[in-house]
Amino acid sequence: MINSGHSLPAGELNLKRKDGSAVEVYSSHAVINLPNGERELFCVDVDITDIKRAQLIQKVLFNITNAVHLKTKLEDLLHLITFELSKLMECSHLYIAFYDKEKDVFTSMTENDTVESFPEWPATASLTGKVVKEKHSLLIKKDTFNELVQKGEVKLIGEPSEVWLGVPLFADDEVFGAVVVQSYTNPDAYDQKSVDLMEFVSRQMSLAIQRQQNLISLIEAKKKAEESDLLKTAFLNNLSHEIRTPLNGIVGLTSMFDEDYTSTQDRKAFSEMIAENSRQLTAMIDDIINAAALEAGQENVRLKVIDLQAVLNEIVAKYSKRNTNNQLEFEADITLEDEFGSFVTDKDKLVKIIDAVLDNAIKFTEEGRVILSCYSADKQVHLLVQDTGIGIAPEDQQRIFERFQKVETQQRTLYRGNGLGLALTKAYVALLEGEIKLNSTPDEGTTIHIILPAKLDNKSIFKEKIMDKNLPNKQKKSKF
């Protein structure tokens, strides 16, 4: 520049300090012509290291913020964050620690395969545990860490680092983990600026993780909704068949009722068949209405005092009349103290529970026996329905209590049903503050055990008495 007399345009240069460290400057030059004809170079260099770092930080933070909205996988986001942060600080040993509050342990996700990996470690007496439980960032060097170890506040997990920085991950006010970065070689790798930067990163990662969890929840909800729609479609298709069957029976038998060739005996048989088909149709419609009421939260419990022995006697008498299968024996074993003449429950729901379970037992037991038992113990009423029917496979034993579910068997027999009976039964048992258990073995039979609280009220004037003097307290064998 001196020889030519022309200065270079002002601009950014990378220079070195006396100690050899790099420095970025904005340099402006001017060539001055002296009176004696000589030339002198005049330079002004402004250190712009902080300005350039601030610009880089802004760019890094922008890229991280943008990635939160673009990256759908947490692994991809962690890769980008590690790459971006490496422009500002040492972060080859960066990982995310997820906190399991129930187990009080951490699991980790890391970008670098060379980082010492622990699938799971206890939160107690760990630096990450301090970050999570105290809900604030922690910057600690090796000497301070060793002091904490000597005091028994923390324990060494893995190889000790020269400096360690951990920042909590928040979901609202709850901490669900931490972002940790550490250096094994440089004790001055991190400072308060690093803490501020990592806290920004943790906020962005918290948003990304919550967004991913919400997305997973939405996908699962969508899947369940689609499954529910398929089940409802299958239910409606099945229901149309189930309604037509008794309805066609009623219409067909009615049309034959007044024919001249129909005998008195046939009319009596037709009348009984019409009554049975009407009962089935009514029960089916009741199930649909009751399911809708439960789903809408409009099903109420109407407690009153009943004579439990008498109600059970009525149920036994009702099923004893359905004597259409000579290969099926029905037994009732009811043992109750006199105090259960003042049993507090919702009678309608109790009857529906027992009817549904008995109907199922009878439907799936072509030969053998069905036993209804009832006894009291430990301030509870135990109702059991045992059958020697086809049984239920282990994988289907929970599913049968879900709405619209029907268990298919390998047998050729077509079992009618709308898939609501046992779902309603389970819901009614829950409304009565009870529980229902199932024990079944394929080809051997099933036992359904219903347990209800023994609520008694001997003083109530609203006691309902339904006594049938023709039925003894202990029912003997009857046949279907």
Buried (B, 14 or more C-beta within 10 A) or exposed (E): EEEEEEBEEEEEEEEEEEEEEEEBBBBBBEBEEEEEEEEEEEEEEEEBEEEEBEEEBEEBBEBBBEBBEEBEEBEEBBBBBBBBBEEBBBBBBBBBBBBEEEEEBBBBEBBEEEBBEBEEBBBEBBBBBBBBBEEEBBBBBBEEBEEBBEEEEBBEBEEEBBBBBBBBBBEEEEBBBBBBBBBBEEEEBBEEEBBEBBBBBBBBBBBBBBBBEEEEEEEEEEEEEEEEEEBEEBBEEBBEEBBEBBBEBBEBBEEEEEEEEBEEEBBEEBEEBBEBBBEBBEBBEEBBEBBEEBEEEEBEEEBBBBBBBBBBBBBBBEBBEBEEBEEBBBBBBBEBEEEBBBBBBBBEBBBBBBBBBBBBBBBBBBEEBBBBBBBBEEEEBBBBBBBBBBBBBEEBBEEBBEBBBBBEBEEEEEEEBBBBBBBBBBBBBEBBEBEBEBBBEBEEBBBBBBBBEBBBBEEEEEBBEEEEEEBEEEBEEBBB
